[in-house]
Amino acid sequence: MTLKSTQKNLASRGSTVAMTMVELMIGIGVGSIVLAVVSILTVFGARSFVSLGNYSILEQQSTTGIDQITRELRQASRVVAWQTNSLPKWLIVTNMNGYTVKYSLDSDRQLVVRKSNEGEDKVLLEGCDSWSFALLNGAPRTNGFLLATNALDCKLISMTWTCSRFIGGTNSVNTEAVQTAQIVLSNKK
């Protein structure tokens, strides 16, 4: 039995097995482009993931805050006092049983805080960039709302706030949520 070699002798043909400098440069260039695209997509995906997490946290916080505020304002019988023109902004309401609640914006710490006359203090919103409200006299009309001239005329409170969170600790990119609510004082006499 005779074994024949199937391998060709490349040296006898006069060719060598190696990459030329041009082939090497093209390979490195294509590989660099692929790595750059993968890196960019990874960073974009990570930022999107963090941004979605921030949106979720902000929406949960806003929903919890609006539920608490709505529940208490609907039970309120009147607005006691308010301040909207300077900081800190605040609003005090009471119900027929003497339960009083104060909502205020701590702009230095970016918090909306709820304080009751029973000694309960609770942070409703964190990262609150702005919080505003208007005391309105009645239902909307075709030409808009009428602002209440005093606390006794207030039948509706319109609130708006903006909360934000930064992505990755940088101040240049953030996630923002805006909420608006119009709440009727149901126990208003």
C-alpha positions in Angstrom: 0.0 0.0 0.0 1.4 3.3 -1.1 0.5 6.6 0.5 0.5 9.6 -1.7 0.7 13.1 -0.3 -2.2 15.3 -1.3 -0.5 18.4 0.0 1.0 20.5 -2.8 4.3 22.0 -2.4 3.7 25.7 -2.3 7.3 26.6 -2.4 7.7 24.9 -5.7 5.0 27.1 -7.2 6.8 30.3 -6.2 4.1 31.7 -3.9 4.1 32.4 -0.2 1.3 32.3 2.3 1.2 35.7 4.0 -0.8 39.0 4.1 0.4 42.0 2.4 0.6 45.3 4.2 -2.4 46.6 2.2 -4.6 43.6 3.3 -3.5 44.1 6.9 -4.4 47.8 6.9 -7.8 47.1 5.3 -8.5 44.4 8.0 -7.5 46.7 10.8 -9.6 49.5 9.4 -12.7 47.3 9.0 -12.2 45.9 12.4 -11.9 49.3 14.0 -15.1 50.5 12.3 -17.0 47.5 13.6 -15.6 48.0 17.1 -16.5 51.7 17.0 -20.1 50.9 15.9 -20.5 48.3 18.6 -19.2 50.7 21.2 -21.5 53.5 20.2 -24.5 51.1 20.2 -23.6 49.9 23.7 -23.3 53.4 25.1 -26.6 54.4 23.4 -28.3 51.3 24.7 -27.0 51.9 28.3 -28.2 55.5 28.2 -31.6 54.5 26.9 -31.9 51.9 29.7 -31.1 54.4 32.4 -33.4 57.0 30.8 -36.3 54.5 30.8 -35.6 53.7 34.5 -35.6 57.4 35.3 -38.9 57.9 33.5 -40.4 55.0 35.4 -39.3 56.4 38.8 -40.5 59.9 37.9 -43.9 58.6 36.8 -44.3 56.5 39.9 -43.4 59.5 42.1 -45.7 61.8 40.3 -48.6 59.3 40.4 -48.1 58.8 44.1 -47.9 62.6 44.7 -51.0 63.4 42.6 -53.0 60.7 44.4 -52.1 62.1 47.8 -52.7 65.7 46.8 -56.0 65.0 45.0 -57.4 62.9 47.9 -56.7 65.7 50.4 -57.7 68.6 48.2 -61.0 67.0 47.3 -61.7 66.6 51.0 -60.7 70.2 51.7 -63.4 72.7 52.5 -61.4 75.8 51.9 -58.0 77.3 51.1 -56.5 79.0 54.2 -53.5 80.7 52.7 -51.1 80.6 49.8 -48.0 82.1 48.3 -47.1 81.9 44.6 -45.2 85.1 43.9 -41.9 84.3 45.8 -40.0 81.3 47.1 -40.9 79.2 48.9 -44.2 78.6 47.2 -46.8 77.1 49.5 -50.5 76.3 49.8 -52.5 75.6 53.0 -56.0 73.9 52.9 -58.3 72.7 55.7 -61.3 70.5 55.9 -64.5 70.7 58.0 -62.9 68.6 60.8 -60.0 71.1 61.3 -57.4 68.9 59.5 -54.9 71.3 57.9 -52.3 70.4 55.2 -49.6 72.6 53.8 -47.8 71.8 50.5 -44.6 73.7 49.9 -41.7 73.8 47.4 -38.2 73.6 48.9 -36.4 74.9 45.8 -32.9 74.5 47.3 -33.4 70.8 47.8 -35.9 70.4 44.9 -38.6 68.9 47.1 -42.3 69.3 47.4 -43.2 68.6 51.0 -46.5 67.9 52.6 -47.0 68.9 56.3 -50.1 68.3 58.3 -51.3 69.8 61.6 -51.0 66.3 63.0 -47.2 66.5 62.7 -46.8 64.3 59.6 -44.1 65.5 57.2 -43.8 63.7 53.9 -41.8 64.3 50.8 -44.2 64.0 47.8 -41.8 64.9 45.0 -38.0 64.8 44.6 -36.0 66.5 41.9 -38.8 69.0 41.5 -37.5 71.8 39.3 -40.7 73.8 39.4 -44.1 73.6 41.1 -46.9 76.1 40.5 -50.5 76.3 41.2 -53.4 78.7 40.6 -56.6 79.2 42.6 -59.6 79.3 40.3 -63.2 80.4 40.7 -65.4 77.7 39.2 -65.5 75.5 36.2 -63.7 76.3 32.9 -65.4 78.6 30.5 -65.0 79.1 26.8 -62.5 81.9 27.3 -60.6 80.1 30.1 -60.7 80.0 33.9 -61.3 82.9 36.3 -58.6 83.4 38.9 -60.0 83.5 42.4 -59.4 86.9 44.0 -59.4 85.5 47.5 -59.3 82.2 49.3 -63.1 82.1 49.9 -63.8 82.2 46.1 -61.5 79.2 45.3 -63.4 76.2 44.0 -60.7 74.7 41.8 -56.9 74.3 42.1 -54.8 73.9 39.0 -51.3 72.5 39.7 -48.3 71.9 37.4 -44.9 70.5 38.3 -41.7 69.5 36.5 -39.4 66.9 38.0 -36.1 65.7 36.5 -33.3 63.2 37.1 -29.8 63.2 35.6 -28.4 60.3 33.6 -25.1 59.0 34.7 -24.5 61.8 37.1 -23.9 64.4 34.4 -25.7 67.7 34.4 -25.9 67.9 30.6 -28.4 65.0 30.0 -31.5 64.5 32.0 -34.9 62.8 32.1 -37.9 65.1 32.7 -41.5 64.5 33.6 -44.3 67.2 33.6 -47.6 66.7 35.4 -50.7 68.9 35.4 -53.8 68.4 37.5 -57.0 70.4 38.1 -58.6 69.5 41.4 -62.1 70.5 42.5 -62.6 71.3 46.2 -65.6 68.9 46.7 -66.5 69.9 50.2 -66.5 73.6 49.4 -69.5 75.3 50.9 
